Amino acid sequence: MTLELRKDCKYALLVPTSMGVRITPVNGQPVHSSNLFEMQATSAETNVASISSYLGLPVKVLTTFVKDSPIAQFIKSNLKSRHMDYEGPDVPQGDPWGYRHQFNIADSGFGTRGPRVQNDRAGEVGRTLNVKDFDLERIFGKEGVQIVHLSGLIGALSPETTTFCLEIARAAKKYGTRIAFDLNYRASFWKGRDQELRESFTEIASVADILIGNEEDFQLCLGIEGPEAGGKGIDAEIEGFKGMIKRVKKAFPNASVFATTLRQVISANEHLWGAIMLEGNNWQVIEPRRITVLDRIGGGDGFVGGLLYGILKEWEPEKWPQFGWATGALATTFLTDYAQPADEDMVWSIWGGNARVKR
């Protein structure tokens, strides 16, 4: 175990996030041809945290809500049902064109028809996340947090949320909380802010203990040279990623864990799913294996959630990406964006390829 965790903590995992809702057509149908939709509360960061919360670890969410909104009430009830504490201000909506929780409008795809997702984030209340609304000394110093999970989605949402994430990273570092940073590059979020966000993301990465991202994330967020051009196939892809991670590690020596997923889409319902992790000087490679997919959204978050759960449980590092691979695969079997594991055995059965009935 290379990542020593604080022991005197109220919370195992803390996630800053912007909560919204996803509406999905029933029966796997496209949005444009549907009349009946299901609604769920969602965010990438709480998708990650759900692995720990459903498996019994204490989780806290920092977010912001629209005051007197039925959607905010729906989200708060959902977080409670997922065994998560939450904290954040209720922001007045203002006029009818004021603040709201964003909508994610998506279908799951089916077979040869791929999923389609539209993010409607106009007036998103999460863009107002402000460090002044949270007592970071109480949260990190008195309550205590073992790992804080920061996402580039929140870091780039607005100038206020960028400052918010920077201050959280600084407070976490001050009080000995481990920092996980999933870069999550989005071109539309970075438009017109490239230099500012590059500097902010570089500062967060410099104090992070766990860095997660794909080739695009490391290149565009941190300016790291991508994989060298080489042969085709999974072996070449893995070797190319290893070379890039070595450059990331040299540039950000504070981090001791680096990870990414590997995915090849056969159809909307059949993927090849793998993962790579570097812990210290030890590589853990899970070559892509075939999985059946009900809804792909949240699979990557499920991987990160399982990886962090393994770290929080202080397992041997070899088990971290194995559990993450399995929780990511588990997430794709749910119609919610997040996996809801009943227990660890359910996850390890997926890793072992055991889908037999359990009586």
N, C-alpha and C positions, 0 to 999 in steps of 0.2 A: 504494500500500500504506500504509494508515493505522495498522495495528497492527504495530509493530516487535517482533520476537520475539528472545528471547535466543538467542545462537549457541552458547554453551559448555554445551550440555545433553546429557545421556545419553538423555533421553526427550523425544520430541515431544509426547506426550499422556499424562496421568495421570488415572485415574478411580477415585474411592472408590465402593464398591458393596457391596451385599448379594447374594451369589450364591444361586441356587436352581435348581430344575429345573422344566421344563414337561413335562407328559404330554399327548399329543394322540392322539385316535383316528385310525386309518389310514383312507385313502380318503375323507376329508372327512366322516365320519359324526359324528352327535351323541354326546356323552359317555354319555348315559343308555342308549343302545342298542348300545354297543360292548363288545367283549371283548378287542380287541387294541389296544395303545397304543404309541406311540413316545415315548422320553424324551430330552430335550436339556437341557444346562446353559444357564442364561439369567439375564440381568439387563438392565434398560434401559440402564444405563451402559456395560456391555461391548458391547451392541448398537451403541452410538455408536462405541466405540473400534475395533470390528471393521473399519470402513472403512479407517482408517489402518493397522491391523496387517496386514491382507491386502494392502495396497498398499505395504508395505515400510517403514513408519515405526515407530520403536521406541515401544512402548506399555507402560505399567505399571499394574497393578490393585492397589488397596489394599482388602483385604477381611478377612473372618474365617471360620474353618472350624470344623466340629465334629470334635474329635479322634477318630481311629480310625474315622471314618464312611466306609462305602463310597461314599456319595453325595459326600462331600468329595473322595475320591480321584477319582471320576468327573469332578467339576468341575475339579480341578487338571489332570487329563489334557486336558480340553477346552480350558482356557485355553492350555496349551502348544501344542496343535494349532492354535490361532488366533494363534500367534506373539506371545503376551503374557507378559511377566514379571508375577509376582504376589508380594505380600508381605502377611503377616498372621498373627496367632496362631491356634493350634489350641486351641479351648476345650473342656474336658471336657463330655461330654453331661450328666453327672449321672444322675439316675434315669430310668426310662422316660418320664417326663413332662417331661424336661429339654429341652435345646436341640436344634434340627435345622435343616436348610436348608429354606426354604419351598417349597411345591408350588404351581405354577400349572397348573390343570386347564382345558383349553380345546379347543374344536373350531374349525375354520376357517370353518364355515358353507358354504353352497353356494347359488348363485342367489338365490332369494327368502328362503331361510332364513339369517338373520344369525348371525354367530359368537356363542358364549356362553363367558364366562370366569369361573372361580371361583378366587380367590386364597385359599389355605389357608396363613396365615402364623403360626399358633400356635407359640410357642416359637422364633421365628426367631432364629438365631444372629447375624445381621447387626445386630440391635438392640443388641448389646453393643459395636459398634465404638467404640473409645476412643482418644483422642489419645495417651494414655500408652503405647500399644502400638507407636507409630511414632516414629521419629527424624526429625522434620520438618526439622531443620537439615541432616541428611545428605541427605534426599530432595530438598529444594529448594535448599539451599546448595551441597552438594558434588556430588551427582549432576546436579542441574539438570533443570528441566522447562520446556518452552516454553508449553504450555497445560494447565491443569487444568480438567476438566469436572465441575462440581458439579450435582447433581440435587435438586430439591425432594423427591423420593421418599425419598432418603437423609436429607436435612435434617430431615424431619418424622417419621422412623421411630421415634425415641425421644429422650428428653432427652440421652442420651449421644451419639447420632449428630448431634443438632443442634449440640452443643458441638464435636464432631469436625469438622463442616463449617465452622463458624466459625473454628476454629483453622487449618484448611487454607487458608481464604481469607486469613487474616491472614499466614500464612507465605508464601503465594504472592505476596501484595502486597509483602512485605518483600524478597523475592529477585527481583522483576521478572518473575515468571511471569504470563502473561495468564490471566484467569479467565473461563470460560464458565459461565453459570448458566441452566439450564433449569428453570423454576419448578415445573412438574408438580404442580399443586394436587390433593390428594385429600382430600375432606371427612372421610372416616373417620379419616385420620391426624391431622387438625387438631382433632378433637372434644375440647373441654375445654382446648385449648392455644392458642387463637386469638391472644391478646395476646402470649404468649411467642414464638410462631412468627412473627407479624407483625414483631416487633422483630428477630428473628434474620435473617429473610429480607431485611428492609430493609437490615441491615448488610452482608450478602453482596452484595446488588444494588448498594449504594453503591460497592463496590470492583470490581465486575465490569466487564469490557471488552466482553462479548458477553452480551446478554440474550435469552432465547428463551421464548416462551409465547403462549398464546391469550388471548382476551378475559377468560375466567374467571380464568386464572392471574394476570394483571396486576391485576384488580379485587380478588380475594379474598386474594392473597398480599401485595400491596403497597398496596392501597387506592387504586389509580388509577381515575378515572372511566372507565367503559366507553364503547364507541362510541355516538355519538348516534343516536337513532331516526331513521330516514329511509326512503328507498325500498327496494324489494326488488331482489334480483338481485346478481350478482357484483360489478358496478361499485359498488353502494352498500355492499356488504360491504367491499370494498377501501378505499373512501374512509373508512368508519367506522373501520377498523383504523388507517389512516394518522393520523387525528385522535387516536386513543388513544395511538399511539406517540409523537406529538409531546409529549403530556403526560408520558409515561414518560421521555422524553429530558430534559425540563425538570426532572423530579424527581430523575433519576439521571444527571447530566452526565458522570460518569466513563466511562460506556459509550459506545462509538462504533458498535456494531453491534447491531441489533434484528431479530429474524426470527420468522416463524411459517409454518406450512403452511396451505393451504386444501384442504378435502376435501369433496366431495359424493358420497354413496353412491347409485349407481344400483341395484346389487345387490351381493351378497357378492363377486362376481367382476368387477365393473365399477365403477370410481370415476372421478370427475373430480378431478385432482390438480394443485395449484398451490402457489405460495409468494410471500411478500413479505419483502423485506429493506430496511432503512434502514442505509446505511453512510455515516457523516458526515452530509452533507446530500443524499445521492443515494439515490433510491428505485430498487429493482430489483423489478419485478413480473412474476411468471410466472402468466399467467391459466390457470385449470384446464384441463388436457388429459386426454383419456380414456386410462386405463390398464387393463390386465387384471390381476386380482388372484388369486393362488393362496391367499395367507394374509396378511391385512392387518396382523397384529401385528408391530410393529417398523418399520413404514414411517416413522413420525415420527422414530424414533431414527436410521434410515438417513439421513434428511434432515439432521439435526444432524451426524451423522458426516461426511457429504460436505461440508457447509459448513465444518466445522473443518479438514478435509483441505485444502480450497482455501486457507484462511488459512495453514495450516502450510506449504503449497507456495509461498506468497507470490505467488499469481496475482493478476491484476487483479480487483477486487471484483465485477465483473459476472459472473465465472465461478463465484463461491462458491455462490450459490443455484442456479445451473444444474446444477452438479455435485451439490449436495445434493438437488435435485429428482430427478435421475436415480438417485442411490444410494438414495433413499427408494422410488422406483418399483422399483428392482432388488430391494430387500428384500422387497417383496410377491410376488416370484416364487419365493422360497425357503420351504421348510417350516420352516427354522430361523427364529428371531426376528430374526436378523441377516443382512445381506447378506454374501456372500463374493465380492467382485469378483476376477476373474482378473487384470485389469490396468485401467489408465485407459481404454483403448480400448473395453472392454466397456461402461463407464459412458457415455462420450461417444456411443457408438452408440445408447444408449437416449435420450439427450437429442436426438439427431438423428433419431430415429424410424426407425432402420435395423435391422430385425429379420431381415435376410437372412442366410443361412448364411455363416459365415466358415470358409474352407478354408485 
